[in-house]
Amino acid sequence: MKQYSFSFKPDALEDFKTILPVNKSKKMLKNHLLNEYELPESLDELQQTVSNPAIQPYWMSESEINKMDRLIKQAKIKGYTINRSSIMRDIMKNLIEKHRDNPIQKSDQYRQRFKVPAGTKKRLSLLIDDGELTYELSSFIMDGYIPSNDFPSMRNQEQEDLNFKSDIEVFEKLDEVSSEYGFKKGGRAKIFRDALVQFENLLQTNPPKKAALKQELKYILDEYKNVENMSAIQEEISKYLKE
């Protein structure tokens, strides 16, 4: 699996996270994309750009990306230029419409404080917004985590507390893996830390914060080009980079 960043309308993304449980939302996106989704008859809406979008990363399989690229080619044959974010926005819209008036039963929530190596929270804060951490880490544990077979002890390490609140199914997944490895006391924490290390490594390859800033910069520059000529813009950027 590889991480990709997609642009969404902020209110649609918030609706999606509110209506669909975190432990099921990614699986539902994947199932809809691979098994149900086809391009709508009218592609006008998919071709529209999103002003000041919200950036959301997802870990996607090769089959998911191949399906989206195939749909993009189909749209091109019809004379439309769309991208992967266009398709993801349409899928998200379909799922929101389907479940807005027929909501999925919410999962019980659970909270636990885990001991993690000191400095972990600061590093994560540079890669992903605090408000996104729980959702993204929960999704990774449910859909992307594969145990590494390396569970180092926290003894003799500087530690800090990381509070984690998520759907009960996420903690059940941690316990399931812990049981498979025969851990008893502290097993859930060992598995959580292993998942957290993998999650951070994945974030390093394509930090959501960097993707969001890049998208925001593109939006600002597009707006700037509407009121200023290119040479003046390049001069301003050049001066800023030299400061």
C-alpha positions as CSV (number, residue, x, y, z in Angstrom):
1,M,0.0,0.0,0.0
2,K,1.1,3.6,-0.7
3,Q,-0.1,6.8,0.8
4,Y,-1.8,9.3,-1.5
5,S,-3.2,12.8,-0.7
6,F,-6.6,13.8,-2.0
7,S,-8.4,17.2,-2.0
8,F,-12.0,17.5,-0.7
9,K,-14.5,20.1,0.1
10,P,-14.0,20.7,3.8
11,D,-17.7,20.4,4.7
12,A,-18.0,17.1,2.7
13,L,-15.0,15.6,4.4
14,E,-16.3,16.6,7.9
15,D,-19.7,15.0,7.0
16,F,-18.0,11.8,5.9
17,K,-16.1,11.5,9.1
18,T,-19.2,12.2,11.2
19,I,-21.6,9.9,9.4
20,L,-19.3,6.9,8.9
21,P,-17.5,5.1,11.8
22,V,-13.7,5.4,11.6
23,N,-13.3,1.6,11.8
24,K,-15.4,1.1,8.7
25,S,-15.0,4.2,6.6
26,K,-11.9,3.2,4.7
27,K,-13.2,-0.3,3.9
28,M,-16.4,1.2,2.6
29,L,-14.5,3.6,0.4
30,K,-12.4,0.7,-1.0
31,N,-15.4,-1.5,-1.6
32,H,-17.4,1.2,-3.3
33,L,-14.4,2.1,-5.5
34,L,-13.5,-1.4,-6.5
35,N,-16.9,-3.1,-6.7
36,E,-19.6,-0.5,-7.2
37,Y,-18.3,2.8,-8.5
38,E,-18.6,3.8,-12.2
39,L,-18.4,7.3,-13.7
40,P,-21.7,9.2,-13.6
41,E,-23.4,10.1,-16.9
42,S,-22.6,13.8,-16.5
43,L,-19.0,14.5,-15.7
44,D,-19.3,18.3,-15.4
45,E,-19.3,18.2,-11.6
46,L,-16.2,15.9,-11.5
47,Q,-14.3,18.4,-13.7
48,Q,-14.9,21.3,-11.2
49,T,-12.0,22.4,-9.0
50,V,-12.3,22.8,-5.3
51,S,-11.4,26.2,-3.8
52,N,-9.4,26.2,-0.6
53,P,-9.7,22.4,-0.2
54,A,-9.1,20.1,2.7
55,I,-6.4,17.6,2.2
56,Q,-6.9,14.0,3.4
57,P,-4.4,11.2,2.9
58,Y,-5.4,7.6,2.4
59,W,-3.3,4.5,2.0
60,M,-4.4,2.9,-1.3
61,S,-3.7,-0.5,-2.8
62,E,-2.4,-0.9,-6.4
63,S,-5.8,-2.2,-7.5
64,E,-7.5,1.0,-6.1
65,I,-5.1,3.3,-7.9
66,N,-5.4,1.3,-11.1
67,K,-9.2,1.5,-11.0
68,M,-9.1,5.3,-10.6
69,D,-6.6,5.7,-13.4
70,R,-8.8,3.6,-15.7
71,L,-11.7,5.8,-14.9
72,I,-9.6,8.9,-15.7
73,K,-8.8,7.5,-19.1
74,Q,-12.5,6.8,-19.7
75,A,-13.3,10.4,-18.9
76,K,-10.5,11.6,-21.2
77,I,-12.0,9.7,-24.1
78,K,-15.3,11.6,-23.5
79,G,-13.4,14.9,-23.5
80,Y,-13.2,15.5,-19.8
81,T,-10.2,16.1,-17.6
82,I,-10.5,14.7,-14.1
83,N,-8.1,13.4,-11.5
84,R,-8.0,11.0,-8.6
85,S,-9.3,13.5,-6.2
86,S,-12.3,14.1,-8.5
87,I,-13.2,10.4,-8.2
88,M,-12.6,10.3,-4.5
89,R,-14.8,13.3,-4.0
90,D,-17.6,11.6,-6.0
91,I,-17.3,8.4,-4.1
92,M,-17.4,10.2,-0.8
93,K,-20.5,12.1,-2.0
94,N,-22.2,8.9,-2.9
95,L,-21.5,7.3,0.5
96,I,-22.6,10.5,2.4
97,E,-25.9,10.6,0.4
98,K,-26.5,6.8,1.0
99,H,-26.0,6.9,4.8
100,R,-27.0,10.5,5.8
101,D,-30.6,9.4,6.4
102,N,-29.7,5.8,7.1
103,P,-26.7,6.2,9.4
104,I,-24.5,3.3,10.5
105,Q,-24.7,2.5,14.1
106,K,-21.9,4.3,15.9
107,S,-19.3,2.2,17.7
108,D,-18.6,2.6,21.4
109,Q,-15.6,4.7,22.1
110,Y,-12.7,3.8,24.4
111,R,-9.7,5.8,25.6
112,Q,-6.3,4.6,26.8
113,R,-3.0,6.3,27.7
114,F,0.0,4.6,26.1
115,K,3.6,5.0,27.0
116,V,5.7,5.9,23.9
117,P,9.3,7.0,23.4
118,A,9.9,10.7,24.4
119,G,9.7,13.0,21.4
120,T,7.1,10.9,19.5
121,K,4.3,13.5,19.9
122,K,6.5,16.3,18.7
123,R,7.6,14.4,15.6
124,L,4.1,13.5,14.8
125,S,2.9,17.1,15.2
126,L,5.3,18.1,12.4
127,L,3.8,15.5,10.1
128,I,0.1,15.5,10.7
129,D,-2.4,17.9,12.4
130,D,-3.3,16.8,15.9
131,G,-7.0,16.7,15.0
132,E,-6.3,14.2,12.2
133,L,-4.0,11.9,14.2
134,T,-6.7,9.7,15.8
135,Y,-8.6,9.2,12.6
136,E,-5.6,8.4,10.5
137,L,-3.9,6.2,13.0
138,S,-7.1,4.3,13.7
139,S,-7.6,3.7,9.9
140,F,-4.1,2.5,9.6
141,I,-4.4,0.0,12.5
142,M,-7.6,-1.4,11.0
143,D,-6.6,-1.6,7.4
144,G,-2.8,-1.2,6.9
145,Y,-1.0,-2.5,9.9
146,I,1.1,-5.7,9.6
147,P,3.1,-6.6,12.8
148,S,6.8,-6.2,12.4
149,N,7.8,-9.0,14.8
150,D,10.0,-6.4,16.6
151,F,8.6,-5.2,19.9
152,P,11.4,-3.5,21.9
153,S,11.0,-2.9,25.6
154,M,10.3,0.5,26.9
155,R,12.6,-0.1,29.9
156,N,15.5,2.4,30.2
157,Q,13.9,4.7,27.6
158,E,12.7,8.2,28.2
159,Q,8.9,8.1,27.9
160,E,5.9,10.3,27.4
161,D,2.1,9.7,27.5
162,L,0.0,9.5,24.4
163,N,-3.7,9.6,24.9
164,F,-5.6,7.7,22.3
165,K,-9.4,7.6,21.9
166,S,-11.0,5.6,19.2
167,D,-13.7,3.1,18.3
168,I,-13.7,0.0,20.5
169,E,-13.1,-2.1,17.4
170,V,-9.7,-0.5,17.0
171,F,-8.7,-1.6,20.5
172,E,-10.1,-5.1,19.8
173,K,-7.8,-5.3,16.7
174,L,-4.8,-4.5,18.9
175,D,-5.9,-7.2,21.4
176,E,-6.4,-9.7,18.6
177,V,-2.9,-9.2,17.3
178,S,-1.5,-9.2,20.9
179,S,-3.2,-12.6,21.5
180,E,-1.8,-14.0,18.3
181,Y,1.7,-13.2,19.6
182,G,1.0,-14.7,23.0
183,F,1.4,-11.4,24.8
184,K,-0.4,-11.1,28.2
185,K,0.3,-8.1,30.4
186,G,1.1,-5.1,28.3
187,G,0.4,-6.8,25.0
188,R,-1.9,-4.1,23.7
189,A,0.6,-1.4,24.4
190,K,3.4,-3.3,22.5
191,I,1.2,-3.7,19.5
192,F,0.1,-0.1,19.6
193,R,3.7,1.2,19.7
194,D,4.6,-1.1,16.8
195,A,1.7,0.2,14.8
196,L,2.6,3.8,15.7
197,V,6.2,3.3,14.5
198,Q,5.0,2.0,11.2
199,F,2.5,4.8,10.9
200,E,5.1,7.5,11.5
201,N,7.4,5.9,8.9
202,L,4.6,6.1,6.4
203,L,3.9,9.7,7.2
204,Q,7.5,10.5,6.6
205,T,7.2,9.4,3.0
206,N,4.4,11.9,2.3
207,P,3.6,14.1,5.3
208,P,-0.1,15.3,5.2
209,K,1.0,18.7,6.5
210,K,3.4,19.1,3.6
211,A,0.7,18.0,1.1
212,A,-1.8,20.4,2.6
213,L,0.6,23.3,2.4
214,K,1.6,22.5,-1.1
215,Q,-2.1,22.4,-2.1
216,E,-2.8,25.7,-0.3
217,L,0.2,27.3,-2.0
218,K,-1.1,26.2,-5.4
219,Y,-4.5,27.7,-4.6
220,I,-2.9,31.0,-3.5
221,L,-0.7,31.2,-6.6
222,D,-3.7,30.4,-8.9
223,E,-5.5,33.3,-7.2
224,Y,-2.5,35.5,-7.4
225,K,-2.1,34.9,-11.2
226,N,-5.6,36.4,-11.6
227,V,-4.5,39.8,-10.4
228,E,-0.7,39.9,-11.1
229,N,1.5,39.1,-14.0
230,M,3.9,36.1,-13.8
231,S,7.2,38.0,-13.8
232,A,6.0,40.1,-10.8
233,I,4.9,36.9,-9.0
234,Q,8.2,35.2,-9.7
235,E,10.1,38.3,-8.4
236,E,8.1,38.3,-5.1
237,I,8.7,34.5,-4.6
238,S,12.4,34.9,-5.3
239,K,12.7,37.7,-2.8
240,Y,10.8,35.7,-0.2
241,L,13.0,32.6,-0.6
242,K,16.2,34.7,-0.2
243,E,15.0,36.2,3.2
